[in-house]
Amino acid sequence: MRTTGIHHITAIAGDAQTNLDFYANLLGVRLVKKTVNFDAPDVYHLYYGDAAGRPGTILTFFPWGEIRSGQLAAGQATAIGFAIPTTSLDYWQARLDREGIPTAAPEERFGESVLRFSDPDGLPLELVGRDVPAGRDSWASAPVSSVHQIRGFAGVTLLEARRGPTEELLIGQLGFQPVAEAGDRVRYRAPGVGPGEIIDLLVVPNSRPGIVAGGSIHHVAFRAADDAQQLAARAALASAGYNVTPVRDRQYFHSIYFHEPGGVLFEIATDPPGFAIDETPEALGSALKLPPWLERNRADLERALPPLSAKS
């Protein structure tokens, strides 16, 4: 398996409307799919990304409503980085300030400027100044000018008690390569050229136990080009001793799941078929979409789910 980087990241939120307001209205990423958690269909599954929902730009949420806050610790993915143009850092600092979003002082990391803040549920986020081209799928209706729009993932940080076992998986099974190191942080890069090619490993040997709940990352998914590559990866992981799930149909991609040695839940997801299989590209995210096996329950699910407005 030689993944080209992150396919998507899934996190846990509280209130669905608050989540939508923050990501679509403030950060300016597009809601590309409004569906349900296939394993708990009385809960939304919201997908955000660029205009087309390309792999490497997709951040998804399970908004559970009333839920306890998580606690960050080793064995979790702990911070999501979004790539922005290097010239846009002041714009985003001012935008967050106007909305009353506290930010940490900008810091330099591996030659890039990083602006750290959190979403309404406490999920750690970072805006990373990077020399990235204008997104080919910028969202024309975004509340953020295309000049300053988020360009997909800059990467994700994994907090680990030990470096070795997780590094062995990243390099030996997924095809990442170490490219930089400073203090207790090691950076790895996938061979892809699009967004989401970076993983940072932050090693904290004596981290306290954590809780994955509100404001936590649930899992990190890596890209497989197609079903054949995913099946080959599954076989290789199983041979290496990982407990890998069977392939699961997530409607917009196919998925397998396993825990990496430090405890973070990983997924390998196929690039196809994508989000335009049940909506036109222009209408992405505008209607509640259900998989065929849940359509018979649509009326009950629509009554159970809280109302959700694209703009408030």
C-alpha positions as CSV (number, residue, x, y, z in Angstrom):
1,M,0.0,0.0,0.0
2,R,1.3,3.4,-1.0
3,T,-1.4,5.8,0.0
4,T,-1.2,9.3,-1.5
5,G,-2.4,10.8,1.8
6,I,-5.5,11.5,3.9
7,H,-8.8,10.8,2.3
8,H,-11.0,12.2,5.2
9,I,-11.0,12.9,8.9
10,T,-14.0,12.2,11.0
11,A,-14.7,13.9,14.4
12,I,-17.4,14.1,17.0
13,A,-19.5,17.2,17.6
14,G,-22.3,18.3,19.8
15,D,-25.0,20.5,18.2
16,A,-25.4,19.9,14.5
17,Q,-26.5,23.5,13.6
18,T,-23.6,25.0,15.6
19,N,-21.3,22.7,13.7
20,L,-22.7,23.7,10.4
21,D,-22.6,27.4,11.2
22,F,-18.9,27.2,12.2
23,Y,-17.6,25.2,9.3
24,A,-19.7,26.4,6.4
25,N,-20.3,30.0,7.5
26,L,-17.1,30.9,9.3
27,L,-14.4,28.6,7.8
28,G,-16.1,28.6,4.5
29,V,-15.9,24.9,3.6
30,R,-18.8,23.5,1.7
31,L,-21.3,21.0,3.1
32,V,-21.0,18.4,0.4
33,K,-23.2,15.7,1.9
34,K,-25.9,15.6,4.6
35,T,-26.6,12.0,5.5
36,V,-26.8,9.9,8.6
37,N,-24.4,7.7,10.6
38,F,-25.0,4.4,8.9
39,D,-24.4,2.6,12.3
40,A,-26.6,5.0,14.3
41,P,-29.0,6.5,11.8
42,D,-30.8,8.8,14.2
43,V,-27.6,10.9,14.1
44,Y,-26.5,13.1,11.2
45,H,-23.2,12.5,9.3
46,L,-22.1,15.8,7.9
47,Y,-19.4,16.0,5.3
48,Y,-17.5,19.2,4.5
49,G,-14.9,19.8,1.8
50,D,-14.0,21.8,-1.3
51,A,-16.7,22.4,-4.0
52,A,-16.5,18.8,-5.2
53,G,-15.6,17.1,-1.9
54,R,-12.3,15.8,-3.3
55,P,-10.3,13.4,-1.1
56,G,-7.8,15.3,1.0
57,T,-10.4,18.0,1.7
58,I,-13.1,16.1,3.5
59,L,-13.8,16.7,7.2
60,T,-16.8,14.8,8.5
61,F,-18.8,14.9,11.8
62,F,-21.1,12.9,13.9
63,P,-23.0,15.6,15.8
64,W,-24.5,13.7,18.8
65,G,-26.2,16.7,20.5
66,E,-25.7,16.5,24.2
67,I,-22.4,14.7,24.7
68,R,-19.5,14.9,27.2
69,S,-16.3,16.6,26.1
70,G,-13.4,14.5,25.2
71,Q,-9.9,14.5,26.7
72,L,-6.9,14.5,24.5
73,A,-4.2,11.9,25.2
74,A,-1.8,9.5,23.6
75,G,-3.5,7.1,21.2
76,Q,-5.5,9.9,19.6
77,A,-5.4,12.1,16.6
78,T,-5.3,15.5,18.3
79,A,-5.2,18.4,15.8
80,I,-6.4,19.0,12.2
81,G,-4.4,21.3,10.0
82,F,-6.0,23.2,7.1
83,A,-3.8,24.6,4.3
84,I,-4.2,28.3,3.5
85,P,-2.1,30.5,1.3
86,T,0.9,32.0,3.1
87,T,-0.4,35.5,2.3
88,S,-3.8,34.7,4.0
89,L,-2.7,34.4,7.6
90,D,-3.5,38.0,8.5
91,Y,-6.9,37.7,6.8
92,W,-7.8,34.6,8.9
93,Q,-6.5,36.1,12.1
94,A,-8.7,39.1,11.6
95,R,-11.7,36.9,10.6
96,L,-11.4,34.8,13.7
97,D,-10.9,37.9,15.9
98,R,-14.1,39.4,14.6
99,E,-16.1,36.3,15.4
100,G,-14.6,36.2,18.9
101,I,-12.7,32.9,18.3
102,P,-9.6,32.9,20.6
103,T,-6.3,32.0,18.9
104,A,-2.9,31.2,20.1
105,A,0.0,33.3,19.0
106,P,1.2,32.3,15.5
107,E,4.1,29.9,15.6
108,E,6.6,28.6,13.2
109,R,6.7,24.8,12.5
110,F,9.0,23.3,9.9
111,G,9.3,26.6,8.1
112,E,5.5,27.3,8.0
113,S,3.4,29.7,10.0
114,V,0.6,28.0,12.1
115,L,-2.4,29.7,13.7
116,R,-4.0,27.5,16.3
117,F,-7.6,27.7,17.6
118,S,-10.6,25.4,18.4
119,D,-14.1,24.8,17.1
120,P,-17.2,25.2,19.3
121,D,-16.8,21.7,20.7
122,G,-13.1,22.2,21.6
123,L,-11.7,20.3,18.6
124,P,-8.1,21.6,18.0
125,L,-7.7,23.2,14.6
126,E,-4.7,24.8,12.8
127,L,-4.4,27.1,9.8
128,V,-1.1,26.4,8.1
129,G,0.4,28.9,5.7
130,R,1.6,27.0,2.7
131,D,2.6,27.8,-0.9
132,V,-0.5,26.0,-2.4
133,P,-2.1,26.7,-5.7
134,A,-5.6,28.1,-5.9
135,G,-8.0,25.2,-5.4
136,R,-9.3,23.8,-8.7
137,D,-12.5,23.2,-6.9
138,S,-13.0,26.4,-4.9
139,W,-16.5,27.0,-3.7
140,A,-18.0,29.8,-5.6
141,S,-20.8,30.5,-3.0
142,A,-18.4,30.5,0.0
143,P,-18.5,33.3,2.5
144,V,-14.7,33.5,2.1
145,S,-13.1,34.9,-1.1
146,S,-11.4,32.3,-3.3
147,V,-8.1,34.1,-2.7
148,H,-8.2,33.1,1.0
149,Q,-10.2,29.9,1.0
150,I,-9.0,26.8,2.8
151,R,-7.2,24.5,0.4
152,G,-7.9,21.1,2.0
153,F,-5.9,19.5,4.7
154,A,-2.4,20.5,5.6
155,G,-2.2,17.4,7.7
156,V,-3.1,15.8,11.1
157,T,-1.2,15.4,14.3
158,L,-1.1,12.0,16.1
159,L,-0.3,12.0,19.8
160,E,1.6,8.8,20.7
161,A,3.3,7.4,23.8
162,R,5.9,5.6,21.5
163,R,7.3,6.5,18.2
164,G,8.6,3.2,16.8
165,P,5.5,1.0,16.2
166,T,3.4,3.8,14.7
167,E,6.3,4.9,12.5
168,E,6.8,1.4,11.3
169,L,3.2,1.2,10.2
170,L,3.3,4.7,8.5
171,I,6.5,3.8,6.6
172,G,6.2,0.1,6.0
173,Q,2.5,-0.3,5.4
174,L,1.2,3.1,4.2
175,G,4.2,4.4,2.3
176,F,4.9,7.6,4.3
177,Q,8.5,8.9,4.6
178,P,10.0,10.9,7.4
179,V,10.9,14.4,6.2
180,A,11.6,16.6,9.2
181,E,12.0,16.4,13.0
182,A,12.1,19.0,15.8
183,G,12.0,18.1,19.5
184,D,9.2,15.6,20.1
185,R,7.5,16.1,16.7
186,V,8.3,14.1,13.6
187,R,6.8,14.8,10.2
188,Y,6.0,12.2,7.5
189,R,5.0,12.8,3.9
190,A,3.0,10.6,1.6
191,P,4.0,10.4,-2.1
192,G,0.9,12.3,-3.2
193,V,0.9,15.8,-4.6
194,G,-2.5,16.9,-3.4
195,P,-3.8,18.1,-0.1
196,G,-3.5,15.8,3.0
197,E,-0.1,14.4,2.4
198,I,1.4,15.2,5.9
199,I,1.2,13.3,9.2
200,D,2.9,14.7,12.3
201,L,3.8,12.3,15.1
202,L,4.0,14.0,18.5
203,V,5.6,11.7,21.1
204,V,4.5,12.2,24.7
205,P,5.7,9.2,26.7
206,N,3.8,9.8,29.9
207,S,0.4,11.0,28.6
208,R,-2.6,10.5,30.8
209,P,-5.5,8.3,29.6
210,G,-7.9,10.2,27.3
211,I,-11.5,10.0,26.2
212,V,-12.8,10.2,22.6
213,A,-16.0,12.2,22.8
214,G,-17.2,15.7,21.9
215,G,-14.4,17.7,20.3
216,S,-12.4,14.6,19.5
217,I,-11.2,13.0,16.3
218,H,-12.9,9.7,15.8
219,H,-10.7,8.3,13.0
220,V,-8.3,9.2,10.2
221,A,-8.9,7.8,6.7
222,F,-6.2,7.3,4.1
223,R,-6.7,7.1,0.3
224,A,-6.9,4.0,-1.8
225,A,-7.1,4.6,-5.5
226,D,-9.7,1.8,-6.0
227,D,-11.2,-1.4,-4.6
228,A,-8.3,-3.5,-5.8
229,Q,-5.7,-1.4,-3.9
230,Q,-7.8,-1.4,-0.8
231,L,-8.2,-5.2,-0.9
232,A,-4.4,-5.6,-1.4
233,A,-3.8,-3.3,1.6
234,R,-6.3,-5.3,3.7
235,A,-4.5,-8.5,2.9
236,A,-1.1,-6.9,3.7
237,L,-2.3,-5.5,7.0
238,A,-3.9,-8.8,8.1
239,S,-0.7,-10.6,7.3
240,A,1.2,-8.1,9.4
241,G,-1.1,-9.0,12.4
242,Y,-3.6,-6.1,12.3
243,N,-7.2,-6.8,13.1
244,V,-8.8,-5.3,9.9
245,T,-12.6,-5.1,9.4
246,P,-14.3,-6.5,6.3
247,V,-14.9,-3.9,3.6
248,R,-17.9,-1.7,4.5
249,D,-20.0,0.2,1.9
250,R,-20.2,3.8,2.9
251,Q,-22.1,4.8,-0.2
252,Y,-19.6,7.4,-1.3
253,F,-16.5,5.2,-0.7
254,H,-15.7,1.7,0.5
255,S,-13.9,1.4,3.9
256,I,-11.8,-0.9,6.0
257,Y,-10.8,0.0,9.6
258,F,-8.1,-1.0,12.0
259,H,-6.3,0.5,15.1
260,E,-2.7,1.5,14.6
261,P,-0.2,0.3,17.4
262,G,-0.7,3.4,19.5
263,G,-4.5,3.2,19.5
264,V,-5.7,5.7,16.8
265,L,-8.5,4.3,14.6
266,F,-7.3,4.3,11.0
267,E,-9.4,3.7,7.9
268,I,-8.5,3.1,4.3
269,A,-11.2,4.6,2.0
270,T,-11.5,4.3,-1.8
271,D,-11.4,7.5,-3.9
272,P,-14.5,6.4,-5.9
273,P,-17.4,6.6,-6.3
274,G,-17.5,10.1,-4.7
275,F,-20.3,12.4,-3.6
276,A,-22.0,13.1,-6.9
277,I,-23.6,9.7,-7.3
278,D,-26.9,10.8,-5.7
279,E,-26.8,14.6,-6.2
280,T,-25.6,16.8,-9.0
281,P,-22.3,18.7,-8.3
282,E,-24.3,21.9,-8.0
283,A,-26.7,20.5,-5.4
284,L,-24.2,18.7,-3.2
285,G,-25.2,18.9,0.5
286,S,-28.7,20.4,-0.2
287,A,-30.9,17.4,0.8
288,L,-30.8,14.6,3.3
289,K,-29.4,11.6,1.4
290,L,-29.9,8.1,2.7
291,P,-28.5,4.8,1.5
292,P,-31.0,2.4,-0.2
293,W,-31.3,0.2,2.9
294,L,-32.5,3.2,5.0
295,E,-34.9,4.8,2.5
296,R,-37.8,2.8,3.9
297,N,-37.2,4.6,7.3
298,R,-36.9,8.1,5.8
299,A,-40.1,9.5,7.4
300,D,-39.1,8.3,10.9
301,L,-35.5,9.5,10.5
302,E,-36.5,13.0,9.3
303,R,-38.8,13.3,12.4
304,A,-36.0,12.2,14.7
305,L,-33.2,14.4,13.3
306,P,-33.0,18.0,14.4
307,P,-33.8,20.6,11.8
308,L,-30.7,21.9,10.0
309,S,-30.5,25.2,8.1
310,A,-27.6,25.8,5.6
311,K,-27.5,29.5,6.7
312,S,-28.5,31.1,10.0
